[in-house]
Amino acid sequence: MAKKINRIVIQIDVTRDELGEIVVSEMADLTIGADEYPEFESRKGIPITLTPTQETAIINHIKNVVLPQAELNK
């Protein structure tokens, strides 16, 4: 029975540490099914390991895009 990924939901959690630095963690929630039984699916959460470059890109996105929009909409 061949498994396939039907859906991926990604969650990026952003917090600040005791020094005020932004800390990023990422999780993916996979919905997995099988071609033979499309009505049955299972879900599995996995942690995502970020490289320093990826983490920096996400932090820059948070600072330059997300936070300014959040400030406008609070």
C-alpha positions in Angstrom: 0.0 0.0 0.0 1.6 3.2 -1.2 1.3 6.1 1.2 1.0 9.7 -0.1 0.9 13.1 1.6 -2.5 14.7 1.0 -1.9 17.9 3.0 0.8 19.7 4.9 0.0 22.4 7.5 3.0 24.4 8.7 3.2 26.2 12.0 6.0 28.7 12.7 6.1 29.7 16.4 7.9 33.0 17.1 8.8 34.1 20.7 11.3 36.2 22.4 13.9 34.9 24.8 14.9 36.5 28.1 17.4 38.7 26.1 14.6 39.9 23.8 16.0 37.9 20.8 13.5 36.4 18.4 13.4 32.6 18.6 11.8 30.6 15.8 10.6 27.0 15.8 8.7 25.2 13.0 6.4 22.2 12.9 4.6 20.4 10.1 1.4 18.5 10.4 1.1 15.9 7.7 -2.1 14.3 6.5 -1.3 10.9 5.0 -3.5 8.7 2.9 -3.3 5.7 0.6 -4.4 5.4 -3.0 -6.2 2.1 -2.3 -8.3 3.6 0.6 -8.8 7.4 -0.1 -11.4 7.6 2.7 -8.9 6.8 5.4 -6.3 9.4 6.4 -3.9 9.7 9.4 -2.1 12.8 10.8 1.4 13.0 11.9 3.3 16.0 13.4 7.0 16.4 12.8 9.4 19.1 13.9 11.3 20.9 11.2 15.0 21.6 11.6 16.0 24.9 10.2 19.4 25.9 9.0 20.8 29.2 10.3 20.2 30.8 6.9 16.5 29.7 6.9 16.1 30.9 10.5 17.6 34.3 9.6 15.3 34.6 6.6 12.2 33.8 8.7 13.3 36.3 11.4 13.8 39.0 8.7 10.4 38.2 7.3 8.9 38.5 10.8 10.6 41.9 11.4 10.0 43.4 7.9 6.6 42.1 7.0 4.7 40.4 9.8 5.3 42.8 12.7 4.5 46.0 10.7 1.2 44.5 9.6 0.5 43.2 13.1 1.1 46.7 14.5 -1.4 48.1 12.0 -4.1 45.6 12.8 -3.8 45.4 16.6 
